[in-house]
């Protein structure tokens, strides 16, 4: 299975357009959005090209290929603009041998784990910092942020290709972190 992951768009139109171009060029079946779609939030500055209405329009062009979870900056008003479900606090994707637990990261996180079985993968955003690591019997993956990266990292997204999760830079498509998630 091939999936693309993105988090923390925060209403940035240039980041959204580049993300959707990367998605169109990939052979990913689904675009998994890990929250904070349209709003920048009270603690963040406005991202480059802040245009939440236009971001909603662009995302809606692939609404039938999006799996999404709600972030801490998302509200029910956002659902009025977005044509795909965005209010679930978490979702699960079942692979042949393991589960991907999808969340934004403000409710469930590495510091507050949901119940996970051996081999399961916690996939989250929120921190704007990429992670691809194994912790005990589980895996943790954060694709970073496409619009407002932190920690000195570039804007990035994630990609699952069979059993390998990669963090890839949005601008240059360079792999900056990777982990095999074979249970």
C-alpha positions in Angstrom: 0.0 0.0 0.0 1.1 3.5 -0.8 -0.1 6.5 1.3 1.0 10.1 1.6 0.9 11.9 4.9 0.8 15.6 5.6 0.2 17.7 8.7 -0.1 21.3 9.8 -1.0 23.0 6.6 -2.3 26.0 8.6 -4.0 27.6 5.6 -0.8 28.1 3.5 -1.8 28.1 -0.1 1.8 27.7 -1.5 2.4 24.7 0.8 -1.0 23.2 -0.2 -0.3 23.6 -3.9 3.1 22.0 -3.7 1.8 19.2 -1.5 -1.0 18.4 -4.0 1.5 18.5 -6.9 3.6 15.9 -5.0 0.5 13.9 -4.4 -0.5 14.0 -8.1 3.0 12.9 -9.1 3.1 10.0 -6.6 1.3 6.7 -6.9 -0.2 7.0 -3.4 -3.8 5.8 -3.2 -4.7 8.1 -0.2 -3.6 11.5 1.1 -3.7 11.3 4.9 -4.1 14.7 6.5 -3.2 14.8 10.2 -5.0 18.0 11.2 -4.6 21.8 11.3 -5.8 22.3 7.8 -7.0 25.9 7.5 -6.2 28.0 10.6 -2.9 29.1 12.0 -3.9 29.1 15.6 -3.3 31.7 18.3 0.3 30.7 19.0 1.6 30.7 15.4 2.4 33.5 13.0 0.5 33.6 9.7 2.1 31.2 7.4 3.3 32.2 3.9 0.4 32.7 1.5 -2.3 32.4 4.2 -5.5 31.8 2.3 -7.7 29.3 4.1 -10.6 29.5 1.7 -8.4 28.8 -1.2 -6.7 26.0 0.6 -10.1 24.4 1.2 -10.9 24.7 -2.5 -7.7 23.0 -3.4 -8.1 20.2 -0.9 -11.6 19.6 -2.1 -10.4 18.7 -5.6 -9.1 15.5 -4.1 -11.7 15.1 -1.3 -12.5 11.5 -2.5 -8.9 10.5 -1.8 -8.4 12.1 1.6 -8.4 10.5 5.0 -8.3 13.1 7.8 -8.2 13.7 11.5 -9.0 16.9 13.4 -6.1 19.0 14.8 -6.1 21.4 17.7 -6.5 24.4 15.4 -9.5 22.9 13.5 -13.1 23.6 14.3 -16.6 22.5 13.1 -16.7 25.7 11.0 -13.9 24.2 8.9 -16.2 21.3 8.0 -18.5 23.7 6.3 -15.7 24.5 3.8 -14.1 21.1 3.4 -15.9 18.3 1.5 -14.3 15.5 3.4 -14.8 14.5 7.0 -12.4 16.4 9.3 -13.9 16.2 12.8 -12.7 12.7 13.9 -10.0 13.0 16.6 -8.4 9.8 15.4 -8.7 7.1 12.6 -7.2 3.7 12.0 -5.8 2.2 8.8 -5.5 -1.6 8.9 -2.6 -3.1 6.9 -2.1 -6.8 6.4 -0.1 -7.3 9.6 -0.5 -4.1 11.6 -2.5 -1.0 12.4 -1.7 2.6 11.6 -3.2 4.8 14.4 -3.7 8.3 12.9 -4.1 11.3 15.2 -3.0 15.0 15.2 -0.9 14.6 18.3 -2.5 16.9 20.8 -4.8 14.2 22.3 -2.7 11.1 21.7 1.1 11.4 21.3 4.3 9.6 22.3 3.7 11.0 25.8 0.1 9.8 25.9 -0.2 6.7 23.8 -3.4 5.0 22.7 -3.6 1.3 23.3 -1.2 -0.1 20.6 -0.3 -3.7 19.9 3.2 -4.9 19.0 4.0 -3.7 15.5 1.4 -0.9 15.4 2.4 2.6 14.2 1.4 5.9 15.9 1.2 8.5 13.1 0.8 12.0 14.3 1.6 15.7 13.6 1.2 18.7 15.9 4.9 19.2 16.8 6.0 20.3 13.3 9.1 18.1 13.8 9.6 14.9 11.8 10.0 11.6 13.5 10.6 8.1 12.1 11.6 5.8 15.0 10.9 2.5 16.8 10.0 2.7 20.5 9.8 -0.7 22.1 7.4 -2.8 20.2 5.7 0.1 18.3 6.7 2.7 15.7 6.3 6.4 15.8 6.0 8.6 12.7 5.5 12.3 12.3 5.8 13.8 8.8 6.7 17.2 10.1 4.8 20.3 8.8 4.3 21.3 5.2 3.9 25.0 6.1 5.6 25.9 9.4 8.4 23.5 10.2 10.2 23.7 13.5 13.5 22.5 14.9 15.5 23.6 11.9 13.8 21.1 9.7 12.5 21.9 6.2 8.9 21.7 5.2 8.1 18.0 4.8 5.5 15.3 4.3 5.4 11.5 4.8 5.1 8.5 2.5 4.4 4.9 3.1 5.6 2.5 0.4 4.8 -1.1 1.4 6.5 -1.4 4.8 8.8 1.7 4.7 7.8 5.1 6.1 9.8 8.1 4.8 9.8 11.8 5.7 10.4 13.7 2.5 11.2 17.4 2.0 8.4 19.3 0.3 10.7 21.5 -1.8 13.4 19.1 -3.0 11.8 15.6 -2.4 14.9 14.5 -0.4 14.3 11.7 2.2 15.4 13.1 5.6 14.2 10.2 7.8 13.1 6.6 7.1 12.1 3.5 9.0 11.0 0.0 8.0 7.8 -0.9 9.9 7.9 -4.7 9.5 6.4 -6.1 12.7 
